[in-house]
Amino acid sequence: MIDTVRTEMKGEQVTLSLSEEELAKARDIAKGISIDDSQAIIQYGVGAQSKISGFADTMLGQIRSHETGYVGENLTELMFKIKDVKVDSLTAGKQGWLLGIVNSVQRFMARYEKLESQIEKIVNSLGEARMKLLRDITMLDQLYDKNLDYLKELDLYIAAGQIKIEELRATKLPELEALVQSSNDPADTQKLTDFQQFLNRFEKKLHDLKLSRMIAIQTAPQVRLIQNNDQALVEKIQSSILTTIPLWKSQIIIAVSLLRQKKAVELQKAVTDTTNDLLTKNSEMLKSGTVAVATEMERGIVEIETLKKVNDDLLSTIEETIRIQQDGKAKRAQAEAELAQIEQDLKNKLIAVKA
């Protein structure tokens, strides 16, 4: 069974839900409150308030030492390192493409190995940060539970104080007021004044406890908020270590393999093209050579046309020779006749000279 105790805070009622066991503890605390002890109000609930104050100091210390900015810096640096390995740099240079692919892969792998060592350092740092964050999350769970314990303890003191105040207002205050009304003793009046002052200070003390209670209530979601941020960072780190890095490495392997595969295809294509060119040129040479040989083989030692031309030239030569000989013979006969005439003319002239 849960009982409730209503109290006032800045004019508004605050309801404390207490179990029967807790309500019994509150009543026991209320019985121990002495209105005759001047230190009672001062010390009332101080233990619980001190715990809240100590808890706040602990939280502040955790927040000061809870520097998670470096985690974000490491994650950002990790992202840039991964981007720095440019797969598109895997291209052949201007030199021979086969030598280019070899040099390109070698340069790429050298840069990859250098960056890989840097990335491993970042990953190790993130791993350490992850373990620290996990410890912080556990510690924050403990702080959260402690805060709830302090809140329950404050509730007991507030409930006990409220019970005591209601009891005194219902019993002791009317008695003192009646005594003052029936007595002319100034001491009785002072007792009433002291009692009213006690009630006033006690109500102020309860108000302070309620303020501490509100601080404890507000602390709970603050602890959970810090804890949730830590959990988000742990998940981000874990995702980077277990997913991003292995995926990056596998993609590097795939990129290099695809490049080598591409160049192997290009090599095979070049070999095939060279073979085809060689076969084509050889077939052309074979064709022209075979045709030439066959053509030459089908020709006779001397062609008919050549023989005909030679025969014609021979006949023409013979005919020309006969003609020339006939002309020469005719010219010689004519010359002989002319010589005979010349000789006769010479003789005649000589005879004439002698006579």
Secondary structure, DSSP 8 states (H G I E B T S, - for coil): -EEEEEEEETTEEEEEEEEHHHHHHHHHHHHT--TT-TTHHHHTTHHHHHHHHHHHHHHHHHHHH---HHHHHHHHHHHHHHHHS-GGG----SS-HHHHHHHHHHHHHHHHHHHHHHHHHHHHHHHHHHHHHHHHHHHHHHHHHHHHHHHHHHHHHHHHHHHHHHHHHHTHHHHHHHHHHH---HHHHHHHHHHHHHHHHHHHHHHHHHHHHHHHHHHHHHHHHHHHHHHHHHHHHHHIIIIIHHHHHHHHHHHHHHHHHHHHHHHHHHHHHHHHHHHHHHHHHHHHHHHHHHHHHHS-SS-HHHHHHHHHHHHHHHHHHHHHHHHHHHHHHHHHHHHHHHHHHHHHHHHHHH-
